[in-house]
Amino acid sequence: MQTSATIGAWLLLSAIAAISGLGFAWLGVPAAWFLGPMMGVGLWVAWQPRQMALASWLYTIAQALVGGAMSTAITPAALTVLLESWFPILLIILLLNLASVGAGLFLARTTELDLVTAVLGTQPGGAPGMVALSEALGADSRLVALMQSLRIMLVLGTLTLVTLLVAPAAALPSPVLLPSAAAGWNWIAIGISTAIIGIGGWLGVRLHLPAGVLIGPAILGMLAGLAGLPHPAPPPLLLTLAYALIGVQIGLQFDLPALHTARRILLPFTLSTLLLMGVAAGAGAVLAYRTDGDLFSGYLATTPGGLNVVTIIALESNANVALILTLSLLRFISIVLLSPYLIRWLQHILPPPAPVPPTLLE
């Protein structure tokens, strides 16, 4: 009976993902086959929670395919723009990191959270990386993971709306992946693209790169492109399936009953996250102005969301993938490298918070 129920649940989930993807595509939403399955499955899990997760190898392949597609958008011309705008990019990364720390300090002073847990919970460095840091620095890794999940939910909720309203106006006349596809598929190109995706994903994990399965193929493909090796993006149907798989995996994490665990910090955390998103949106507008880009690319590059999420939306809405990837990676690396030293410094200079009255802990 359990096997039958499990198969039935997966069939229902597949149907929800397919219908949601078709519905978003019919509405003309960019990244429809990512956002649709994510929102549809997320609502289903929230309404009727189930312990389900995609096979890890499926999720790994999906991320590697997206990384291979990313590499086709990182051209010498795009890299030239980044080199010309390196100073404002570094300033914006500093501003965003300071805003994240400010949100953490606000939580540490208004809730019963300790400083380390509060700061790591608000850092947009990706849940796995922040949870690993929390275990090393003595924070409550459960609350860090929960806050990271809540932040992603808030970001995705607004990102879906922003994508629907802004992306069509920001889109370029032709999709970013068409130039690579137009180069034509042959056995040499297929071999090179397959090697880039497979070897790049393996190297990304082995070298412990941030989001290595995604970033490894992107970097290796970028180097191949600069060397003049043809490597067209994966076929559109395969990419669509990869987008849907990643959307389903994220949707399965929308466990709203878990909010009861954080009911005492939910309101201040939501307020601090919304303020952080406002600062990020303003920084995105400045970034777009200084790089002569579009507002939507600037928004995606600075929003405190997951790298795989913004990458898929960038690829599907013709945003500046090179800008988004570069800024997100630099921001992630700076957070991972500097957070331990920053937290120890804050613990040294800040007095311990006043005890929270027992009535607030009820």
C-alpha positions, -999 to 999 in steps of 0.1 A, spaced: 0 0 0 28 24 8 44 18 -26 11 25 -43 6 56 -23 41 68 -30 37 63 -67 3 80 -66 19 110 -48 46 113 -73 21 111 -102 0 138 -85 31 160 -80 41 156 -117 6 165 -128 7 196 -106 41 206 -119 31 202 -155 -2 220 -151 15 249 -133 42 251 -159 17 252 -187 -4 278 -169 25 301 -163 37 297 -199 2 305 -211 3 337 -190 36 346 -206 56 345 -174 94 343 -180 109 312 -166 75 296 -166 87 261 -164 107 270 -133 84 293 -114 52 274 -123 62 240 -109 79 257 -79 48 277 -69 23 248 -77 42 222 -58 50 247 -30 13 254 -25 4 217 -26 31 209 0 19 238 22 -17 226 20 -9 189 25 26 185 38 45 154 25 80 141 31 92 140 -5 124 149 -22 138 144 -57 166 118 -62 199 137 -56 213 126 -89 184 141 -108 188 174 -90 226 173 -96 221 167 -134 195 195 -136 219 220 -120 248 210 -142 226 215 -173 217 250 -162 254 257 -155 262 246 -191 236 269 -204 250 298 -183 284 295 -199 270 303 -234 259 337 -222 293 347 -207 310 362 -237 342 383 -241 320 414 -246 301 407 -214 333 403 -194 346 436 -208 316 453 -194 323 438 -160 359 448 -160 349 484 -168 325 485 -139 345 466 -112 345 495 -87 307 501 -85 302 463 -84 326 460 -53 309 489 -36 275 473 -41 287 440 -28 299 458 4 266 476 8 246 444 4 268 426 30 265 455 54 227 455 50 226 418 57 246 422 89 224 451 99 193 428 95 210 402 117 219 427 144 183 439 144 170 404 150 196 398 177 183 429 196 146 424 191 143 386 196 158 359 218 182 348 190 219 349 198 241 371 177 258 343 157 225 326 148 208 359 139 236 371 116 241 338 98 203 334 94 201 367 75 232 362 53 222 354 16 250 330 12 229 299 5 215 276 32 241 248 30 270 272 34 254 291 62 244 260 81 279 246 78 293 279 92 267 279 120 279 244 131 315 256 131 307 288 150 284 274 176 251 288 164 218 270 163 220 254 129 183 244 129 172 281 133 198 292 107 184 267 82 148 277 90 156 314 85 174 308 53 143 289 40 120 317 51 141 343 34 141 323 1 103 320 4 99 358 8 123 365 -20 107 340 -44 72 353 -36 82 389 -46 105 377 -74 76 360 -92 56 392 -92 86 413 -103 93 389 -131 58 391 -143 56 429 -143 92 439 -152 109 411 -172 89 415 -205 99 451 -207 135 443 -199 138 413 -223 159 415 -254 144 409 -289 158 373 -291 165 347 -264 201 346 -250 204 309 -259 196 312 -296 231 322 -308 246 291 -294 218 269 -307 222 285 -341 257 273 -343 243 238 -351 247 205 -334 273 180 -345 291 152 -328 321 173 -319 299 200 -304 278 174 -285 310 159 -271 324 192 -260 291 203 -244 287 170 -226 323 171 -213 318 206 -201 287 197 -182 300 165 -167 336 174 -160 327 209 -149 301 197 -124 326 171 -110 354 197 -107 330 222 -91 322 197 -63 357 184 -59 371 220 -56 344 230 -32 333 259 -53 301 278 -42 272 259 -58 299 238 -75 276 216 -96 261 248 -111 293 270 -112 318 243 -124 302 239 -159 296 276 -162 333 284 -156 346 256 -178 322 265 -206 332 301 -204 369 291 -208 360 269 -237 341 298 -254 371 321 -249 393 294 -265 370 292 -295 356 258 -289 320 254 -300 297 243 -272 260 250 -278 236 251 -249 217 219 -241 185 213 -262 155 235 -251 135 205 -241 162 192 -219 167 226 -203 130 229 -197 130 196 -179 160 208 -158 142 240 -149 111 221 -139 131 196 -117 148 225 -98 115 242 -94 99 211 -80 128 205 -56 125 240 -42 87 238 -40 90 206 -19 108 226 7 79 250 12 70 235 46 48 262 60 39 242 92 76 247 101 67 284 106 52 275 140 87 267 152 97 303 145 65 321 154 83 343 180 107 357 154 85 356 123 73 393 124 107 409 131 124 385 106 99 393 79 104 431 85 141 428 84 141 407 52 117 431 35 140 460 44 170 440 31 151 434 -2 144 471 -5 181 480 -1 190 453 -26 164 466 -51 179 501 -47 214 488 -52 202 469 -83 189 502 -98 223 518 -92 240 488 -107 219 490 -138 226 527 -142 264 523 -137 267 494 -161 242 508 -187 221 476 -182 184 470 -176 167 473 -142 156 437 -142 192 424 -145 203 447 -117 174 435 -95 183 398 -101 220 405 -95 214 420 -61 183 402 -47 191 381 -17 179 349 -33 195 316 -43 220 315 -72 202 287 -90 169 306 -88 181 339 -102 202 321 -129 172 302 -143 151 334 -144 180 353 -160 184 327 -187 147 326 -195 141 364 -194 172 374 -214 188 393 -185 226 399 -182 237 364 -170 274 374 -168 267 403 -145 243 383 -123 267 354 -120 298 375 -113 282 397 -86 264 367 -69 296 346 -68 317 375 -54 291 382 -28 288 346 -18 326 341 -15 330 373 5 303 362 29 318 327 34 353 340 39 346 370 61 316 359 82 337 341 109 359 371 114 330 395 113 310 376 139 339 373 163 345 411 160 309 418 166 309 396 197 339 415 210 326 450 205 289 446 213 275 441 248 254 410 254 217 416 248 193 422 278 174 390 289 141 386 271 111 388 295 96 354 301 62 366 288 77 371 253 89 335 253 55 320 259 
